[in-house]
């Protein structure tokens, strides 16, 4: 699982491409095998972590030139609850909108030219995840988590008012 952390962090940086070499995002998953809620199957867990790292990298493209963001994710609890599928396909995730909202805990550092601009800990939550408009595709199984991450990124990193 430790190898997964390094590969995921590298994938997040590489996802930025050559055009954004001056701004980058590094995502590390700290003890991801202990996260509260990820899919049961190892390949699905990796898929979810890679997808979230790629999304952080996509958001990082809006950072000013020379700024770098490091995110250490310490906890993930995805929206809904997962139930094993007895037919061998993907497990079934049920979204009820009750006490099953997405939660993510992380540490972050935004730096430029080796100087720390801001850093801290954050607990991202979206208790009303089913009641809000979501610009993410209905086919994106992490659309609620991504909206929550994007809201945090805009308010905390880019300091945009919503």
C-alpha positions as CSV (number, residue, x, y, z in Angstrom):
1,X,0.0,0.0,0.0
2,X,3.0,2.3,0.6
3,X,4.0,1.9,-3.0
4,X,0.5,3.0,-4.0
5,X,1.1,6.3,-2.1
6,X,4.2,7.1,-4.0
7,X,2.8,6.1,-7.3
8,X,-0.4,8.1,-6.7
9,X,1.6,11.2,-5.8
10,X,3.8,10.8,-8.9
11,X,0.7,10.3,-11.0
12,X,-0.8,13.6,-9.6
13,X,2.3,15.5,-10.6
14,X,2.6,13.9,-14.0
15,X,-1.1,14.5,-14.7
16,X,-0.3,18.2,-14.8
17,X,1.7,17.7,-18.0
18,X,4.6,19.6,-19.4
19,X,2.7,22.9,-19.8
20,X,2.3,23.5,-16.1
21,X,5.8,22.6,-14.9
22,X,6.0,25.8,-12.8
23,X,2.8,24.9,-10.8
24,X,2.3,21.5,-9.3
25,X,0.2,19.4,-7.0
26,X,1.5,16.5,-5.0
27,X,-1.1,14.2,-3.3
28,X,0.0,11.8,-0.6
29,X,-2.4,9.3,1.0
30,X,-1.3,8.7,4.6
31,X,-2.2,5.1,5.7
32,X,-4.9,4.8,3.1
33,X,-5.5,1.2,4.2
34,X,-7.0,2.7,7.4
35,X,-9.4,5.1,5.7
36,X,-13.0,4.9,7.0
37,X,-14.6,4.2,3.6
38,X,-13.1,3.2,0.4
39,X,-14.3,0.3,-1.9
40,X,-13.6,-3.2,-0.7
41,X,-11.7,-4.4,-3.8
42,X,-8.0,-3.3,-4.0
43,X,-8.3,-2.4,-7.7
44,X,-11.4,-0.2,-6.9
45,X,-9.6,1.5,-4.0
46,X,-6.6,2.3,-6.3
47,X,-9.0,3.6,-8.9
48,X,-10.7,6.0,-6.4
49,X,-7.4,7.3,-5.0
50,X,-6.0,7.8,-8.5
51,X,-9.2,9.6,-9.6
52,X,-9.0,12.0,-6.6
53,X,-5.3,12.7,-7.1
54,X,-6.0,13.5,-10.8
55,X,-8.8,15.9,-9.7
56,X,-6.4,17.7,-7.3
57,X,-3.9,18.0,-10.1
58,X,-6.6,19.4,-12.4
59,X,-7.5,22.0,-9.8
60,X,-3.8,22.8,-9.5
61,X,-3.7,24.0,-13.1
62,X,-5.4,27.2,-11.8
63,X,-2.5,28.0,-9.4
64,X,-0.4,31.0,-10.3
65,X,2.9,30.2,-11.9
66,X,5.6,29.1,-9.4
67,X,3.1,27.9,-6.8
68,X,3.0,24.3,-5.6
69,X,0.4,22.6,-3.4
70,X,1.2,19.5,-1.3
71,X,-1.8,17.7,0.1
72,X,-1.6,14.8,2.6
73,X,-4.9,13.1,2.8
74,X,-5.3,11.5,6.2
75,X,-9.0,10.3,6.0
76,X,-11.6,9.6,3.4
77,X,-15.3,8.7,4.0
78,X,-17.1,8.6,0.6
79,X,-20.7,9.7,0.2
80,X,-23.2,6.9,0.8
81,X,-22.5,3.4,2.1
82,X,-21.0,0.5,0.1
83,X,-22.5,-2.9,0.0
84,X,-20.8,-5.9,-1.6
85,X,-22.1,-7.2,-4.9
86,X,-22.5,-10.9,-4.9
87,X,-22.3,-11.1,-8.7
88,X,-18.6,-10.2,-8.9
89,X,-19.2,-6.7,-10.5
90,X,-18.6,-3.4,-8.7
91,X,-19.9,-3.1,-5.2
92,X,-23.1,-1.2,-4.8
93,X,-22.9,2.3,-3.2
94,X,-26.2,3.6,-1.8
95,X,-26.7,7.3,-1.3
96,X,-29.5,8.2,1.1
97,X,-28.6,11.8,2.0
98,X,-28.8,11.1,5.7
99,X,-25.7,10.6,7.9
100,X,-23.7,9.3,4.9
101,X,-22.2,12.6,3.6
102,X,-18.7,12.7,2.3
103,X,-15.8,13.6,4.6
104,X,-12.1,14.1,3.9
105,X,-9.4,15.2,6.3
106,X,-6.1,16.6,5.0
107,X,-3.0,18.6,5.6
108,X,-1.9,21.1,3.0
109,X,1.0,23.4,2.2
110,X,0.9,26.0,-0.5
111,X,4.4,27.3,-1.4
112,X,6.1,29.4,-4.0
113,X,9.9,29.4,-4.7
114,X,10.5,27.4,-1.5
115,X,8.6,29.7,0.8
116,X,5.4,28.5,2.5
117,X,2.5,30.8,1.7
118,X,-0.1,29.0,3.7
119,X,-0.6,25.6,5.4
120,X,-2.9,23.9,7.7
121,X,-5.3,21.1,8.4
122,X,-8.8,20.9,6.9
123,X,-11.8,18.7,7.5
124,X,-14.0,18.8,4.3
125,X,-17.6,17.8,4.7
126,X,-20.8,18.3,2.8
127,X,-23.8,17.3,4.9
128,X,-26.2,18.5,2.2
129,X,-24.5,16.7,-0.7
130,X,-27.7,15.5,-2.4
131,X,-29.5,18.8,-2.0
132,X,-27.0,21.0,-3.9
133,X,-26.5,21.6,-7.6
134,X,-23.5,19.7,-8.9
135,X,-21.8,20.6,-12.1
136,X,-20.0,17.2,-12.2
137,X,-21.3,14.5,-14.5
138,X,-23.9,12.2,-13.1
139,X,-21.7,9.4,-14.4
140,X,-18.8,10.5,-12.1
141,X,-19.1,8.3,-9.0
142,X,-17.0,10.7,-7.0
143,X,-18.9,13.8,-8.1
144,X,-19.9,14.7,-4.5
145,X,-16.4,14.4,-3.2
146,X,-15.0,16.4,-6.1
147,X,-17.5,19.2,-5.6
148,X,-16.5,19.3,-1.9
149,X,-12.8,19.3,-2.8
150,X,-13.3,22.1,-5.4
151,X,-15.3,24.2,-2.9
152,X,-12.4,23.9,-0.4
153,X,-9.8,24.6,-3.0
154,X,-11.5,27.7,-4.2
155,X,-12.1,29.1,-0.7
156,X,-8.8,28.1,1.0
157,X,-6.2,27.9,-1.8
158,X,-7.4,30.4,-4.4
159,X,-9.4,32.4,-1.7
160,X,-12.4,32.9,-4.0
161,X,-15.7,34.0,-2.4
162,X,-18.6,31.7,-3.2
